[in-house]
Amino acid sequence: MKRILGILVAVAALSVVIWAILEFREGRYSSYASQPETPAPQQSAGASLTYNFDTDAVGGMPAKFHSARTGKGAESKWVVMADPYRFPLLIADEGSFKDLELSVRFKAVSGEVDRAGGLAFRLKDANNYYIVRANGLEDNYRLYHVVAGNRRQFAGANFKVTSGEWHELKVECIGNKIICYYDGAKKIEATDDTFKDAGKVGLWTKADSVTYFDDLRVTVK
């Protein structure tokens, strides 16, 4: 699982206000005296350092780093965090489809990281398929191919995706041409040759999305 670096900052608002008033009354405002940095070797031209935090322990300070602060205030805490890179799929087992019309009704209910719902098609397995999805937090509609688990967008549209209401997603895929509709209006038209063969269809969400689906329908074209 990919790891990312996050920062958690604790702020005690009342304490800060009281502390600031006392400092003002006593006339003791002064610049923050930072600690001197440990010397580090100057790098030669062409040198490159990369930090991806993949080998660092989750919850701890990343190796070869230290925290600091500019100005006064509460100390921060830097920690390595796990990135919730997950895309739940519900795959239909009854048939495979090449040229198709696929539709579903969906409602984006909740989600803090994402609030998405989508249609997967020409699916070979959980790591190889097309996906068109709408996102109620980002207010966009995106078309991707997922190859070896890596998702890449190749078309999309931006518009309001209202949470808490039912909408219809529909895709027509014939040959290498893909047309995507949202509530009956054409929003995306693209061509792509990544997946040419028949595959399964299914439903898709992302991260912590809570999404309702109903009336999934697929027709051979």
C-alpha positions, 0 to 999 in steps of 0.5 A: 500500500502506498504511503504518504506523509501527513501532518497533524497539528494540535491547536489550543485556541483558548490557550493561544489567545490567553498567551498572546494577551499576556505576552502583549501586556508584558511587552515580551514579543520577540522573534522565535530563536530557531535551533541551528541546523546540523550541517549537511553536505552540499550536493554536486551537479546532477545529484538527485535524492528521492523520498517516497516513505514506502519503507518508513513505519506508519505512524512514525517520523520518516527517516532522515528528516526532523521537524521544526517550526517557523515562529511561535505556536504549538509544535506540529507532528509529522507522521507517515500515513497509509494512503487509502488507495482502494476501489471496491468493485461489484462484478456481474458474473452472468455474461461478457460483453464487447459492444454494449450499452450499460446504465445504472441509477446511483446516489452519492450518499456520503464520503469524506475522501471521495463520494463516487460511483461508476460503471466498469466495462470490458473488465478482464479482472479487478486490475484491468478494465474501463471505468466511467465515474461521477464524483459528488465531491469533485463535481466531475465525470471521468473516463479511465482505463485501469491497466495492471491496477494503475488508473489513467484518465483519458477523457472527462467533463466538469459539472455539478454532481449533486449528492443525496439525489438519484442520477443515471450513468450510461455508457455506450461502447462500440469498437474503440468509441466510448460515449458517456451520458449523465442523466440522459445528456452526452458528456464524454465522447472518446476513442481508446484501444486499450481493451478490444475484447469482451469483458464483464461489467460491474459497479465501482466506488472509491475509498470511503464512498457510501453509494447507492445503486439500482437498475443496472442494465446491460444490452449488447449493441 
